[in-house]
Amino acid sequence: MPDTAFRNAPAQTIKDVLDYVPGVFAQPKWGDDTRLSIRGSGLSRNFHLRGTQLYLDGIPINTADGYGDFQEIDPTAYRYVEVYKGANALRYGANSLGGAVNFVTPTGRDASAFDSRLDGGAFGYLRGQASTGGVSGPLDYFVTGSASRTDGYRDHSWGTAERGSANVGYQVSPDFETRFYLNANSVRQRIPGEVTKTSALNSPQTAAANNVLNDWQRNIDTVRVANKSTLRLDNTDIEFGVFAVDRHLMHPIFQWLDYRYHDYGGFVRAVDDREIGGHRNRFTVGLNIQNGTTDANQYVNIGANKGAQTLAAVQRPENYTLYAENAWYVTPAVSLIAGAQYLHAVREQQVDFTTNPATKSGTSTFDLFSPKIGLLWDVDPGWQVFANVSRSGEAPSFGEGNGTAVPFYNIKAQTATTYEIGTRGRRPDVTWDLALYHADIKNELQCFFSTFGTCNVTNADKTMHQGVEAGLGISLFKGLAVNSDTPDRVWLNLAYTYSDFRYSNDATWGNNRLPGAPPHFLRAELLYKHPAGFAVGPNVEWVPESYFVDSANTLKTEPYLLWGLKATYDDGKHFSAYLEGRNLANKAYIATTSIIDRATATSTLFNPGNGRGVYAGIRYKL
């Protein structure tokens, strides 16, 4: 999706970027932290992200053992964002249930010489951003930086962030280019924590008492460097590169977590597109390596100060991924696709000191083979029909099972077989995106051991995820006041996700629903758009049915309907602005939850959504 989909809005979190992508459930918890799930991926992960691979310019953001943080995502920095659900992420070698999201920054060849933005609004929110780019012969450059602060809607939820990205490219020849990337982030965020359902709905601004007492925080400093080069031959494009990340997590929570991640890796990918026997054939092959070393130290948390040390460990994740995909065109419009991924993963932990005997040294290895077959029919240049059957596999991270009765090295990889069919297209007055999928999952990483009101994750037996993803944009009326080649119009934009996630004849849970996601989720907006550049209209977010927060299916959320109003202006050249009101009825609602195996009425699992807020922003570029 282009940046126009989220530039004229208060782009505070990943939700603001992905809100109108069907099949994606992205709900903020506090600050930048968001619960992201695509087709039910990672719902059991109550902290960080799992089950979806994040990329920045095609280079991994997730740590080498698989978890991700949204604090490293700057929604104002990107030219466009790509979402590849499920098996479609094979083009990057990703093979998780959720797929991949790639955030693409501009280069000096498509950036403005100067671009600036200022946003502000409710709950002390303020963000400034500026960028510049240019070209000098074979050299081009792009630099962007932003700073933000917020008091937060809830108590103990204030935060600050400074983020910067840069890339420099050099065209050695018309067929060879190399590009260097630098990304740095510094985020300081208080954590208000999950509360009971009663507190979330009746006192939504109240933070969890222990979070305030011990000043829970998530603070992250990262520096990422990378190089990516592209070589173009007659029929083959070859892309290769290396990357390294230094990430420091300073995280006073139930204990004071001081983790230092040193991740590194490389990749090579070749795409050969030529005619074979009178038929077009596109062959892709690639190799990804992502390894790392984590110095994991934990201490007693005493009001955000380090007390006695409780853990000193070194974690060494390794990942070697070989993948290939071939698309053979039966006709110029119909291609048969076959592909596969092989993943060899290692999770090694050396515990030098611990006060918890359940935290142990050990090593686990995983060898996962994941094939894919499919069909793609380009009905015309603006209309596709597709179908595929694919396998996915996810090796667990160190966060699964560590410190519980089940050691991390006894946890199995999650695998799934997914069947998918759908269509997408674009016409001048209508766009659509429709997909139906069914996934049979073995050893899904699920919550079974409860501690501190959240959960530690081990394997379920068999589960099932299925659903419908429907996106629609349609011009309901045209030429109301301007009847020309570019008339005014009333445009409806909506994204609907139906999710049916269940256990499959489980010995404990039977066919209970899996907790953590609503069966129905709808985002819609109705905008009057004038060719002079302004637009205005209402929007809604609707969860018409509550959902369970525990595997025992004993405790639910509550349905909700939010409505807002947005007005934007864009002169198409230099200036744009917006004014937006959110949750204008000031509805108390539960935005998202953590999950647990068995809940009670006093379980602290619920994250209240923000109350009424008004935001405004301006952007100027040359």
C-alpha positions in Angstrom: 0.0 0.0 0.0 1.4 3.5 -0.8 2.1 6.0 1.9 -1.0 8.0 0.8 -3.0 5.3 2.7 -1.6 6.4 6.1 0.2 9.8 5.5 -3.0 11.9 6.0 -3.7 10.5 9.4 -2.2 10.5 12.9 0.1 7.5 12.1 1.1 6.7 15.6 1.3 2.9 15.5 1.4 0.0 13.1 -2.5 -0.1 13.3 -2.7 3.2 11.5 -0.7 1.7 8.6 -2.5 -1.6 8.4 -6.0 -0.7 9.5 -7.6 -1.3 6.0 -5.8 -4.6 5.2 -8.3 -7.4 5.6 -7.0 -10.4 7.5 -4.7 -8.3 9.6 -5.7 -7.7 13.3 -3.5 -4.9 14.7 -4.6 -3.4 18.0 -2.5 -1.1 20.1 -1.7 -2.0 23.7 0.2 1.1 24.9 2.6 3.4 23.2 3.9 1.8 20.0 3.3 -1.7 21.3 0.7 -3.5 19.2 -0.8 -6.9 19.1 -0.4 -8.0 15.4 -1.9 -11.2 14.1 -2.4 -12.3 10.5 -4.7 -15.2 10.1 -4.4 -15.9 13.9 -0.6 -15.9 14.0 1.1 -15.4 17.3 -2.1 -14.9 19.3 -0.6 -16.7 22.3 2.4 -14.3 22.5 1.4 -11.8 25.1 4.6 -9.9 24.7 6.5 -8.8 21.6 5.6 -10.4 18.2 5.8 -13.9 16.8 4.4 -15.6 13.7 4.9 -12.7 11.3 8.2 -11.7 9.8 8.9 -7.9 9.7 11.3 -6.5 7.1 12.8 -3.1 6.5 13.7 -2.7 2.8 13.7 -6.5 2.6 16.1 -6.9 5.5 14.8 -8.7 8.7 13.7 -6.7 11.7 12.8 -9.6 13.9 15.5 -11.0 16.2 17.3 -14.2 15.1 15.1 -16.3 17.4 11.9 -14.9 15.8 10.4 -12.2 18.0 9.8 -8.6 16.8 9.2 -5.2 18.4 7.0 -2.4 16.8 9.0 0.2 18.6 11.5 0.1 15.7 8.8 0.9 13.2 8.4 4.6 12.2 5.0 4.9 10.4 6.0 8.3 8.9 9.2 7.0 7.2 8.0 4.8 4.4 7.2 5.2 0.8 4.9 2.1 0.8 4.2 -1.0 2.9 3.9 -4.6 1.5 1.8 -7.2 3.2 2.4 -10.9 2.1 0.0 -13.2 3.9 0.9 -16.8 4.5 2.7 -18.6 1.6 2.9 -15.4 -0.4 5.9 -14.4 1.8 8.0 -17.2 0.2 9.4 -14.5 -2.1 11.5 -13.4 0.9 12.0 -16.8 2.2 9.6 -16.2 5.1 7.5 -19.2 6.0 5.4 -18.4 9.1 1.7 -18.7 9.4 1.2 -15.0 9.2 3.5 -14.2 6.4 5.5 -11.0 6.2 5.3 -7.2 6.3 7.9 -5.2 4.4 8.4 -1.5 5.1 10.0 0.2 2.2 11.8 3.6 2.6 12.3 6.0 -0.3 15.6 6.4 -2.1 17.1 9.6 -3.4 15.6 8.7 -6.8 12.0 8.9 -5.6 12.2 11.2 -2.6 11.5 14.9 -2.3 14.4 17.2 -1.7 12.7 18.2 1.5 9.7 16.7 3.3 8.5 17.7 6.8 5.6 16.8 9.0 4.1 17.9 12.3 1.4 16.0 14.2 -0.3 16.6 17.5 -3.4 15.9 19.5 -5.0 14.1 22.4 -3.1 12.7 25.4 -0.1 14.8 24.9 0.8 13.4 21.5 3.3 15.3 19.5 5.5 14.1 16.6 7.8 15.9 14.2 9.5 14.4 11.1 11.7 15.6 8.3 13.5 14.0 5.4 15.6 14.9 2.4 16.8 13.1 -0.6 18.7 13.7 -3.8 20.7 12.5 -6.8 24.2 13.4 -7.9 25.2 11.4 -11.0 25.4 7.7 -10.1 25.0 8.6 -6.3 21.7 9.0 -4.5 20.8 9.4 -0.9 17.8 9.6 1.5 17.8 10.6 5.2 14.8 10.8 7.5 14.4 11.4 11.2 11.5 11.8 13.7 10.9 12.5 17.3 7.7 11.9 19.3 6.3 12.0 22.7 3.0 11.2 24.4 1.5 11.3 27.9 -0.7 8.4 27.0 -4.4 7.9 27.6 -3.8 5.6 30.5 -1.9 6.3 33.7 1.8 5.3 33.5 1.8 5.1 29.7 3.9 8.1 28.7 6.7 7.6 26.2 9.3 9.2 23.9 11.0 8.0 20.8 13.7 9.2 18.4 14.1 7.3 15.1 16.3 7.8 12.1 17.0 6.0 8.8 19.3 6.6 5.9 20.3 4.9 2.7 22.9 5.7 0.1 23.0 4.1 -3.3 25.6 4.0 -6.0 25.0 2.8 -9.6 28.3 1.3 -10.7 26.8 0.6 -14.1 23.3 0.5 -15.6 23.2 -3.2 -14.5 24.8 -3.0 -11.1 23.8 -1.0 -8.0 24.8 -1.2 -4.4 23.0 0.5 -1.5 24.0 1.0 2.2 21.4 1.3 4.9 21.5 2.7 8.5 18.6 2.6 10.9 18.7 3.8 14.6 16.1 4.0 17.3 15.8 5.1 20.9 12.5 4.4 22.6 11.5 5.0 26.2 8.1 3.6 27.2 6.2 3.2 30.4 3.9 0.1 30.6 0.5 0.5 32.2 -0.2 -3.2 32.0 -3.2 -5.5 31.7 -6.1 -5.1 34.1 -9.3 -6.9 35.0 -12.3 -6.7 32.7 -14.2 -4.6 35.2 -11.3 -2.1 35.5 -10.9 -1.9 31.7 -14.5 -1.0 31.1 -15.2 1.1 34.2 -11.9 2.8 34.9 -10.0 2.5 31.6 -7.3 5.0 32.4 -6.2 3.1 35.5 -2.9 1.3 35.3 -2.1 -2.0 36.9 -1.0 -1.3 40.5 2.2 -3.4 40.3 3.3 -1.7 37.1 3.1 1.7 38.8 4.8 0.4 42.0 7.8 -1.1 40.2 7.8 1.4 37.3 7.4 -1.1 34.5 9.0 0.0 31.3 10.2 -1.2 27.8 13.2 0.8 26.6 15.0 -0.1 23.4 18.1 1.2 21.6 18.9 -0.3 18.2 21.4 0.3 15.5 21.1 -1.6 12.2 23.5 -1.5 9.3 23.1 -3.3 6.0 24.2 -3.4 2.4 22.2 -4.7 -0.5 23.4 -5.0 -4.1 21.5 -5.8 -7.3 23.0 -7.2 -10.5 21.0 -7.4 -13.7 21.9 -9.9 -16.3 20.1 -10.7 -19.6 17.3 -12.6 -18.0 18.3 -12.8 -14.4 18.3 -10.4 -11.5 20.5 -11.2 -8.6 20.2 -9.5 -5.2 22.6 -10.1 -2.3 23.6 -8.4 0.9 24.6 -8.5 4.6 23.2 -6.9 7.7 24.1 -6.5 11.4 22.0 -5.3 14.4 22.9 -4.2 17.8 19.8 -4.1 20.0 19.7 -3.3 23.7 16.5 -4.1 25.6 16.2 -2.4 29.0 13.0 -3.8 30.4 12.0 -3.5 34.1 8.9 -5.7 34.5 8.3 -8.7 36.8 12.1 -8.7 36.8 14.7 -6.2 35.4 15.5 -7.7 32.0 18.8 -6.4 30.5 19.2 -8.1 27.1 21.8 -7.3 24.5 21.2 -8.8 21.0 23.9 -9.0 18.4 22.2 -10.3 15.2 23.8 -10.7 11.8 23.2 -12.4 8.6 23.2 -12.4 4.8 21.1 -13.2 1.9 21.2 -13.9 -1.9 18.2 -14.1 -4.2 18.1 -14.7 -7.9 15.1 -14.3 -10.2 15.3 -15.8 -13.7 12.6 -14.7 -16.2 12.7 -16.2 -19.7 10.9 -18.2 -22.3 11.2 -22.0 -22.2 9.6 -24.0 -25.0 7.5 -21.0 -26.0 6.2 -20.4 -22.5 7.3 -17.7 -20.0 9.0 -19.2 -16.9 10.0 -17.3 -13.8 12.3 -19.1 -11.4 13.3 -17.7 -8.0 15.9 -19.2 -5.7 17.4 -17.8 -2.5 19.4 -18.4 0.7 18.9 -16.5 3.9 21.2 -16.7 7.0 20.2 -15.0 10.2 22.2 -15.8 13.4 22.8 -14.0 16.6 24.1 -14.0 20.2 22.0 -12.6 23.1 23.4 -11.8 26.5 20.4 -12.3 28.7 20.7 -10.9 32.2 17.9 -10.5 34.7 17.7 -8.9 38.1 15.1 -8.3 40.8 13.1 -5.2 39.8 13.0 -2.7 42.7 11.1 0.4 41.4 12.9 0.2 38.0 16.2 -0.2 39.8 18.3 -3.4 39.5 18.4 -5.6 42.6 20.1 -9.0 43.0 20.8 -10.8 39.7 18.5 -13.8 39.0 19.8 -14.9 35.6 22.9 -14.8 33.4 22.6 -16.7 30.2 23.9 -16.6 26.6 21.4 -17.5 23.8 22.6 -18.4 20.3 19.9 -18.7 17.7 20.8 -19.8 14.1 18.6 -19.9 11.0 19.6 -21.2 7.5 16.8 -20.9 4.9 17.0 -22.2 1.4 14.0 -21.5 -0.8 12.9 -21.8 -4.4 9.8 -21.1 -6.4 8.9 -21.6 -10.1 6.0 -20.0 -12.0 5.4 -21.6 -15.4 2.9 -19.8 -17.7 0.5 -22.3 -19.3 -0.8 -19.3 -21.2 0.3 -15.7 -21.0 -2.3 -15.1 -18.3 -2.3 -18.4 -16.3 0.7 -19.6 -14.3 1.3 -22.8 -12.3 3.4 -22.2 -9.3 5.5 -24.7 -7.3 7.9 -23.8 -4.5 9.5 -25.0 -1.3 11.5 -23.8 1.7 13.9 -25.7 3.8 14.8 -24.3 7.2 17.5 -25.5 9.6 17.2 -23.7 12.9 19.2 -24.0 16.1 18.3 -22.7 19.6 21.2 -23.0 22.1 21.1 -21.6 25.6 24.0 -21.6 28.1 22.9 -20.7 31.6 25.8 -19.4 33.7 23.7 -18.5 36.7 20.0 -18.7 37.7 17.8 -18.6 40.8 15.1 -20.6 38.9 16.0 -24.2 38.5 13.5 -24.6 35.7 15.7 -22.3 33.5 18.2 -24.7 31.9 21.0 -24.9 29.4 20.2 -26.9 26.3 20.0 -27.0 22.6 17.2 -27.8 20.2 17.4 -28.1 16.4 14.7 -28.0 13.8 14.7 -29.2 10.1 11.5 -28.0 8.4 10.5 -28.6 4.8 7.6 -26.6 3.5 6.3 -27.1 0.0 3.8 -24.9 -1.9 1.7 -25.3 -5.1 -0.6 -22.8 -6.6 -2.3 -21.2 -9.6 -2.4 -17.5 -10.6 -4.7 -16.2 -13.3 -4.3 -12.6 -14.5 -7.7 -12.1 -15.9 -6.6 -8.7 -17.1 -3.9 -6.2 -16.0 -6.1 -5.1 -13.1 -7.7 -8.4 -12.0 -6.2 -11.6 -10.5 -7.6 -14.9 -9.3 -5.4 -17.2 -7.2 -5.4 -20.5 -5.3 -2.7 -22.3 -3.4 -1.9 -25.0 -0.9 1.1 -24.5 1.3 3.0 -25.7 4.3 4.4 -23.3 6.9 6.8 -24.0 9.8 7.9 -21.9 12.8 10.7 -22.7 15.2 10.0 -21.5 18.7 11.9 -18.6 20.3 13.6 -18.7 23.6 10.6 -17.1 25.2 8.5 -20.2 24.7 8.6 -22.4 27.7 11.8 -20.9 29.2 11.5 -21.0 33.0 8.4 -23.2 33.1 7.9 -26.9 33.8 8.6 -27.6 30.1 12.2 -26.6 29.0 12.4 -24.6 25.8 14.4 -27.4 24.1 11.4 -29.8 24.5 9.1 -27.5 22.6 8.3 -28.5 19.0 8.1 -26.4 15.9 4.6 -25.3 14.8 3.6 -26.5 11.3 0.5 -25.8 9.3 -1.1 -26.8 6.0 -3.0 -23.9 4.5 -5.6 -23.9 1.6 -6.4 -20.5 0.1 -8.4 -19.2 -2.8 -9.2 -15.6 -3.7 -9.3 -12.7 -6.1 -8.1 -9.1 -6.1 -8.5 -6.3 -8.6 -8.7 -2.6 -9.4 -11.0 -0.6 -11.6 -11.4 3.2 -11.8 -14.5 3.0 -9.5 -13.9 -0.1 -7.5 -11.1 -2.1 -5.8 -11.5 -5.4 -4.2 -9.5 -8.0 -2.2 -11.2 -11.3 -1.3 -9.6 -14.5 0.2 -10.9 -17.6 1.9 -8.4 -19.8 3.7 -8.3 -22.9 6.0 -5.3 -24.0 8.0 -4.8 -27.3 9.8 -2.1 -26.7 12.4 0.0 -29.2 14.4 1.9 -28.2 17.6 0.5 -24.7 17.6 2.5 -22.6 20.1 -0.2 -22.0 22.7 -0.6 -20.9 26.4 -0.8 -23.6 28.9 1.4 -22.6 31.9 0.2 -19.4 33.7 2.4 -17.0 35.6 2.3 -13.4 36.5 -1.2 -13.1 34.9 0.2 -13.9 31.4 1.4 -17.2 30.1 4.3 -19.3 28.9 3.9 -21.1 25.7 4.2 -24.8 24.8 2.5 -26.9 22.1 -1.1 -27.7 21.5 -1.9 -30.9 19.6 -4.1 -30.0 16.6 -5.8 -26.7 15.9 -7.6 -25.1 13.0 -7.7 -21.6 11.7 -10.0 -20.5 8.9 -11.6 -17.3 7.8 -12.7 -14.8 5.2 -10.8 -11.6 4.3 -12.7 -9.0 2.3 -11.6 -5.6 1.3 -13.7 -3.2 -0.8 -13.3 0.3 -2.1 -16.1 1.7 -4.3 -17.3 4.9 -5.7 -21.0 5.2 -4.6 -21.7 8.5 -6.3 -19.8 10.6 -8.8 -20.3 14.1 -10.3 -22.4 15.5 -7.4 -20.9 19.0 -7.7 -18.1 18.6 -10.3 -18.9 16.9 -13.6 -15.6 16.5 -15.4 -12.9 14.0 -16.2 -12.0 14.2 -12.5 -15.4 14.4 -10.8 -16.1 14.6 -7.1 -17.2 11.4 -5.6 -18.4 9.6 -2.4 -16.0 6.7 -1.7 -16.7 3.8 0.6 -13.6 1.9 1.9 -14.0 -1.1 4.1 -12.0 -4.1 5.4 -13.8 -7.1 7.0 -12.2 -10.1 8.6 -14.0 -13.2 9.7 -11.9 -15.5 12.0 -12.8 -19.0 13.1 -9.9 -20.4 15.2 -10.5 -23.6 17.2 -8.9 -26.6 18.9 -9.5 -29.8 17.0 -10.7 -32.6 19.3 -8.2 -31.6 22.0 -7.9 -34.0 25.0 -8.4 -31.0 27.4 -10.1 -28.3 25.4 -12.2 -30.3 22.9 -13.3 -28.0 20.0 -13.1 -24.8 22.1 -12.4 -21.5 20.4 -8.8 -20.3 20.5 -8.6 -17.1 22.6 -7.3 -13.7 21.5 -9.1 -12.5 18.4 -12.7 -11.4 17.5 -14.7 -13.6 15.1 -15.7 -10.4 13.2 -13.7 -7.2 12.7 -14.8 -4.4 10.5 -13.1 -1.1 9.6 -15.0 1.3 7.2 -14.9 4.9 6.1 -17.2 6.9 3.9 -15.4 9.9 2.3 -16.6 12.7 0.1 -13.6 13.5 -2.2 -13.4 16.7 -4.2 -10.9 17.1 -7.1 -9.6 20.3 -5.5 -7.9 18.0 -2.9 -10.1 17.9 0.1 -12.0 15.0 1.6 -14.3 14.6 4.6 -16.3 11.8 6.1 -17.1 9.4 9.0 -15.4 6.1 9.9 -16.2 3.2 12.2 -14.5 0.3 13.9 -16.9 -2.5 14.8 -16.4 -5.7 16.8 -20.0 -7.0 16.9 -19.2 -10.2 18.9 -17.1 -10.7 22.0 -14.3 -13.2 22.1 -12.7 -15.5 24.6 -9.5 -14.7 26.5 -8.8 -18.2 27.7 -8.7 -21.7 26.3 -11.3 -22.9 28.8 -13.7 -20.4 27.1 -14.9 -19.1 30.5 -14.2 -15.3 30.1 -15.0 -13.0 27.2 -14.4 -9.4 26.1 -17.3 -7.2 25.2 -18.5 -6.0 21.7 -18.0 -2.4 20.7 -18.7 0.2 18.0 -16.4 3.2 17.6 -17.0 6.1 15.3 -14.9 9.0 14.2 -14.6 11.8 11.6 -11.8 12.8 9.4 -11.1 15.8 7.1 -8.0 16.0 4.8 -6.6 18.4 2.3 -3.8 17.7 -0.3 -2.9 20.2 -3.0 -1.1 17.5 -4.9 2.2 19.4 -4.9 3.6 20.8 -1.6 1.0 20.9 1.2 -1.3 18.5 2.9 -3.2 18.5 6.2 -5.7 16.6 8.2 -8.0 16.8 11.2 -9.4 13.6 12.7 -11.5 12.8 15.7 -11.4 9.2 17.1 -13.8 7.4 19.4 -16.0 10.5 19.4 -18.6 8.8 21.6 -15.9 8.2 24.2 -16.8 4.5 24.4 -15.0 2.5 27.0 -13.9 -0.7 25.3 -11.3 -3.4 25.3 -8.8 -3.0 22.4 -7.0 -6.2 22.9 -6.1 -8.8 25.4 -3.5 -11.2 26.7 -4.6 -14.8 26.8 -4.4 -17.6 29.4 -5.3 -21.2 29.8 -8.0 -20.8 32.5 -9.3 -17.3 33.4 -11.3 -16.0 36.3 -13.3 -12.8 36.7 -10.2 -11.3 38.4 -7.7 -12.2 35.7 -5.6 -9.2 34.6 -5.7 -9.8 30.9 -7.4 -6.7 29.3 -6.0 -3.6 27.6 -8.4 -0.7 27.4 -8.6 1.3 24.2 -8.2 5.0 24.0 -11.0 7.4 24.8 -12.1 10.4 22.8 -9.2 12.1 21.0 -8.7 14.7 18.3 -5.6 14.9 16.2 -4.3 17.3 13.5 -1.3 17.4 11.3 0.4 19.3 8.5 2.9 18.2 5.9 5.0 20.3 3.5 7.4 19.0 0.8 9.3 20.5 -2.1 
